Amino acid sequence: MADNGRVMVVNVSIVHEDRVLLIQENKPLVRHKWSFPGGRIEKGEPIQAAAVREVKEETGYDVRLTGTTGVYEFISSLNSHVVLFHFVGEMAGETLRPAPDEIQDSRWVRLQDLTSGHIDYRDAGVMRQISDNLLAGNILPLTVFNPSLF
């Protein structure tokens, strides 16, 4: 969803046994760059519902959102003005089924390795901020989001 030239997106750090899932999208301009599962919020879609939908579409996982590290605003690697709502979640299912048309690769990474400098991130600045917040335990409850009014 775009508003005044801003692209509204979500992504989710799926945490399982001290590891987090990273993906590489199957898009030419960001291929071989790692990020958390996520994507654009559709018009009329509640933010948290968008996060759950995007994870399901990209990974096959049902996810339960457990918190948020916040909202991040930045200029993306594709030169878009992005507002990103980042969530933390737990997987409800056990089988990773990446969508081959959307996801090129996926990998479980130890939380402490997120800031090692050895991961080539898409939008590295914001990914490092999110990773720092995850490692520091700066995770807010979902109650910081008001219920949708539509």
C-alpha positions in Angstrom: 0.0 0.0 0.0 1.4 3.4 -0.9 0.3 6.7 0.6 1.8 10.0 -0.5 4.7 8.2 -2.2 5.4 6.0 0.8 5.4 2.3 0.5 3.8 0.6 3.6 5.3 -2.8 4.3 5.6 -5.5 7.0 8.1 -8.1 7.9 8.4 -10.7 10.6 11.3 -12.2 12.5 10.2 -15.8 13.0 12.1 -16.9 16.1 12.5 -20.6 16.8 15.0 -22.1 19.3 17.3 -19.1 19.4 17.3 -18.9 15.6 15.6 -16.6 13.1 14.5 -17.2 9.6 16.0 -15.2 6.7 14.9 -15.3 3.1 16.2 -14.3 -0.3 13.6 -13.0 -2.6 13.4 -14.2 -6.2 13.5 -10.7 -7.7 16.4 -9.6 -9.9 17.4 -6.4 -8.1 17.5 -8.0 -4.6 18.5 -11.5 -5.4 21.2 -12.9 -3.1 20.3 -10.3 -0.4 18.9 -11.6 2.9 15.8 -10.2 4.7 13.0 -11.3 7.0 9.8 -12.6 5.3 7.4 -9.8 4.5 5.9 -7.5 1.9 3.4 -4.8 1.1 0.3 -4.1 3.0 -2.8 -4.3 0.8 -5.4 -1.5 0.7 -7.9 -2.0 3.5 -5.8 -4.7 5.2 -5.0 -4.5 8.9 -1.2 -4.3 9.5 -0.9 -7.4 11.6 -3.1 -9.4 9.2 -0.7 -8.3 6.4 2.3 -9.7 8.4 0.6 -13.0 9.0 -0.4 -13.3 5.3 3.0 -12.4 3.9 4.7 -15.0 6.1 2.2 -17.6 5.0 2.6 -16.7 1.3 6.4 -16.7 1.3 7.2 -19.5 3.7 4.1 -21.7 4.1 4.3 -21.1 7.9 1.3 -20.1 10.0 2.8 -17.5 12.4 1.6 -16.2 15.7 2.8 -12.6 16.2 4.2 -12.1 19.7 5.6 -8.5 19.6 7.2 -5.7 17.6 10.5 -4.0 17.5 8.8 -0.9 16.1 8.2 1.1 12.9 11.1 2.0 10.7 11.2 4.7 8.0 13.9 4.7 5.3 14.8 5.0 1.7 15.1 1.4 0.3 17.7 -0.1 -1.9 15.2 0.4 -4.8 14.9 4.1 -3.9 11.4 3.9 -2.4 10.3 5.8 0.7 9.4 2.9 3.0 7.5 2.7 6.2 8.1 -0.8 7.7 6.2 -2.4 10.5 8.4 -5.1 12.0 7.0 -7.9 14.1 8.4 -10.8 16.0 6.6 -14.1 15.8 6.5 -17.9 16.4 5.7 -20.5 13.8 2.6 -22.5 14.4 3.5 -25.2 11.8 6.7 -27.2 11.4 7.2 -27.4 7.6 8.9 -24.7 5.7 7.5 -24.5 2.2 9.0 -21.5 0.4 7.1 -20.2 -2.6 9.5 -20.8 -5.5 8.2 -17.9 -7.5 8.8 -15.5 -4.6 11.7 -17.0 -2.6 15.1 -18.1 -3.9 16.6 -19.3 -0.6 15.9 -19.5 3.1 18.1 -20.1 6.1 17.8 -20.3 9.9 20.4 -18.1 11.5 21.4 -17.9 15.2 20.2 -14.6 16.7 23.7 -13.6 17.8 24.9 -14.0 14.2 22.5 -11.4 12.8 25.0 -8.6 13.5 28.2 -10.6 12.6 28.8 -8.6 9.4 28.8 -11.8 7.4 25.3 -11.5 6.1 24.6 -9.5 2.9 21.3 -7.8 3.8 18.7 -6.2 1.6 18.3 -2.7 3.1 21.2 -3.3 5.4 20.8 -0.2 7.6 17.2 -1.1 8.7 18.1 -4.8 9.0 20.9 -4.0 11.4 18.6 -1.7 13.5 16.0 -4.5 13.7 18.7 -7.1 14.5 20.2 -4.8 17.3 16.7 -4.5 18.8 16.1 -8.2 18.7 19.5 -9.0 20.3 18.9 -6.3 23.0 15.4 -7.7 23.8 13.8 -4.4 22.7 10.5 -6.0 21.8 7.3 -4.2 22.6 3.9 -5.9 23.2 1.4 -5.9 20.3 -0.9 -3.7 22.4 1.1 -0.7 21.1 -1.1 -1.1 18.0 -4.6 0.1 18.3 -7.4 -2.2 17.0 -8.3 -1.5 13.4 -11.3 0.8 13.0 -12.5 -0.4 9.5 
